[in-house]
Amino acid sequence: MLRDDSGQNLRDYLIETAARMIDQRGSAGLAVRDIAREAKVADGVLYNYFEDKEDLLVHALLAHVGNVMASAPALLPAPGEGAVAENLRVFIDGGIANLLRVTPAFAGLISQPKVLTRFHAMVGGDAAFDPGAGDSEAGDSDGGGATGGGEPGDEHGGGAGRGEGQGLAALLTAYLQGEQRLGRIDPAADIDAAGSLIIGAMHGQILPRMLFAPPGTPVTIPAGLSARLAGIVLQGIAPGARRQPS
């Protein structure tokens, strides 16, 4: 297989180039010609390595999500470390920061359902968006992910608290299950439901603004949202529910 001047596999180089462009300018309107020009190759070269434009975009999207996760600070410590409420606050803030980088790429592809369909299949289908699949073997990435419960594509990320092949939902679920086993979360608590509430609230702050606000509109997250969200999930809202921090 051909390699560029640095010795890098040309196919990987094209994916990396497209992923970088998605990060810098989004995916909307990204054409083969744009990618070829940035990579300094002829347009037709791309079709030597990919079935079509959608094939290249799917791999670039996967790489983009993985790059975001790999460059992000650790989102969660090992269960038992620190205070649960503070750990969740850090996770929510960090997860929203990741989504702010990842979501625009998916929003820009709404008009290209073939790309999204292929991406969905590549990351494991609906299982990748299942908050309860934290210890499954499927590679996730909420988001994406995309931007469902478990951000697909996170298998490129590494390091504790970054996913180790898991999306945000699976990472959070695994953490909460660990804390539950240690007795720092009620043993009767519905971990899947708690994870869905947190991940759903994170997406709820971003998706409506990305999809319905004019392009370029800044996304402003309400002050203190992460701490309030972590607190209400841990404390509950029923009369007599526990009101002390974990």
VENWORA-V634020 format. One record per residue. N is the residue number from 0. RES is the residue in one letter. BURIAL is + if it has 24 or more other C-alpha atoms within 12 Angstrom, else -. D_FIRST is the distance of its C-alpha to the first C-alpha in Angstrom with 1 decimal. Layout:
{{N;RES;BURIAL;D_FIRST} {N;RES;BURIAL;D_FIRST}}
This chain:
{{0;M;-;0.0} {1;L;-;3.8} {2;R;-;6.6} {3;D;-;10.1} {4;D;-;13.1} {5;S;-;13.9} {6;G;-;10.7} {7;Q;-;10.1} {8;N;-;7.0} {9;L;+;7.4} {10;R;+;8.3} {11;D;+;10.7} {12;Y;+;11.9} {13;L;+;12.9} {14;I;+;14.7} {15;E;+;16.4} {16;T;+;17.5} {17;A;+;19.0} {18;A;+;20.6} {19;R;+;22.2} {20;M;+;23.6} {21;I;+;25.0} {22;D;+;26.7} {23;Q;-;28.1} {24;R;-;29.2} {25;G;+;28.9} {26;S;+;27.2} {27;A;+;30.0} {28;G;-;29.1} {29;L;+;25.6} {30;A;-;23.9} {31;V;+;20.4} {32;R;-;21.8} {33;D;+;22.8} {34;I;+;19.4} {35;A;+;17.7} {36;R;-;20.5} {37;E;-;20.3} {38;A;+;16.5} {39;K;-;17.3} {40;V;-;15.0} {41;A;-;16.4} {42;D;-;17.6} {43;G;-;15.7} {44;V;+;12.2} {45;L;+;13.0} {46;Y;-;13.7} {47;N;-;10.3} {48;Y;-;9.4} {49;F;-;13.1} {50;E;-;16.0} {51;D;-;18.3} {52;K;+;19.7} {53;E;+;21.2} {54;D;+;18.1} {55;L;+;16.7} {56;L;+;20.3} {57;V;+;20.7} {58;H;+;17.8} {59;A;+;19.0} {60;L;+;22.5} {61;L;+;21.7} {62;A;+;20.1} {63;H;+;23.1} {64;V;+;25.6} {65;G;+;24.0} {66;N;+;24.1} {67;V;+;27.7} {68;M;+;28.7} {69;A;+;27.0} {70;S;-;28.7} {71;A;+;32.0} {72;P;-;34.9} {73;A;+;35.8} {74;L;+;37.6} {75;L;+;39.8} {76;P;+;41.2} {77;A;+;41.7} {78;P;+;44.6} {79;G;-;47.9} {80;E;-;47.0} {81;G;-;48.9} {82;A;-;50.8} {83;V;+;49.4} {84;A;+;50.5} {85;E;+;48.9} {86;N;+;45.6} {87;L;+;45.5} {88;R;+;46.4} {89;V;+;43.5} {90;F;+;41.1} {91;I;+;42.4} {92;D;+;42.1} {93;G;+;38.6} {94;G;+;37.5} {95;I;+;38.9} {96;A;+;37.2} {97;N;+;33.8} {98;L;+;34.7} {99;L;+;35.7} {100;R;+;32.2} {101;V;+;30.5} {102;T;+;33.0} {103;P;+;32.7} {104;A;+;29.1} {105;F;+;30.4} {106;A;+;33.5} {107;G;+;31.5} {108;L;+;29.9} {109;I;-;33.1} {110;S;-;32.9} {111;Q;-;29.5} {112;P;-;30.5} {113;K;-;27.3} {114;V;+;25.3} {115;L;+;28.0} {116;T;-;28.3} {117;R;+;24.6} {118;F;+;24.8} {119;H;+;27.9} {120;A;+;26.4} {121;M;+;23.3} {122;V;+;25.7} {123;G;+;28.0} {124;G;+;30.4} {125;D;+;34.0} {126;A;+;33.9} {127;A;+;31.8} {128;F;+;34.8} {129;D;+;37.5} {130;P;+;39.3} {131;G;+;40.3} {132;A;+;36.9} {133;G;+;36.7} {134;D;+;36.1} {135;S;-;34.0} {136;E;-;30.5} {137;A;+;29.0} {138;G;+;26.9} {139;D;+;28.8} {140;S;+;29.0} {141;D;+;33.1} {142;G;+;31.7} {143;G;+;31.0} {144;G;+;31.9} {145;A;+;30.6} {146;T;+;34.1} {147;G;+;35.7} {148;G;+;37.2} {149;G;+;34.0} {150;E;+;31.4} {151;P;+;28.2} {152;G;+;25.0} {153;D;+;26.7} {154;E;+;24.6} {155;H;+;22.7} {156;G;+;26.0} {157;G;+;27.4} {158;G;-;30.8} {159;A;-;34.2} {160;G;+;35.5} {161;R;+;32.2} {162;G;+;31.5} {163;E;+;29.5} {164;G;+;27.8} {165;Q;+;30.9} {166;G;+;31.9} {167;L;+;35.1} {168;A;+;37.3} {169;A;+;36.1} {170;L;+;36.3} {171;L;+;39.8} {172;T;+;41.0} {173;A;+;39.9} {174;Y;+;41.7} {175;L;+;44.9} {176;Q;+;44.9} {177;G;+;44.8} {178;E;+;47.7} {179;Q;+;49.6} {180;R;-;49.3} {181;L;-;50.7} {182;G;-;53.6} {183;R;+;52.8} {184;I;+;52.4} {185;D;-;54.9} {186;P;-;54.1} {187;A;-;55.0} {188;A;-;52.8} {189;D;-;50.3} {190;I;+;47.1} {191;D;+;44.9} {192;A;-;47.5} {193;A;+;47.6} {194;G;+;43.9} {195;S;+;43.8} {196;L;+;46.6} {197;I;+;44.8} {198;I;+;41.4} {199;G;+;43.1} {200;A;+;45.2} {201;M;+;42.2} {202;H;+;40.6} {203;G;+;44.0} {204;Q;+;44.1} {205;I;+;40.9} {206;L;+;40.1} {207;P;-;43.3} {208;R;-;42.9} {209;M;+;39.3} {210;L;-;40.0} {211;F;-;43.5} {212;A;-;44.1} {213;P;-;43.3} {214;P;-;39.9} {215;G;-;39.9} {216;T;-;42.9} {217;P;-;42.9} {218;V;+;42.9} {219;T;-;45.8} {220;I;-;46.2} {221;P;-;49.9} {222;A;-;51.1} {223;G;-;51.5} {224;L;-;49.7} {225;S;+;47.7} {226;A;+;50.8} {227;R;+;52.9} {228;L;+;50.3} {229;A;+;49.8} {230;G;+;53.6} {231;I;+;54.4} {232;V;+;51.9} {233;L;+;53.3} {234;Q;+;56.9} {235;G;-;57.2} {236;I;-;59.6} {237;A;-;62.1} {238;P;-;65.7} {239;G;-;66.0} {240;A;-;62.3} {241;R;-;61.4} {242;R;-;61.4} {243;Q;-;60.4} {244;P;-;57.0} {245;S;+;54.8}}
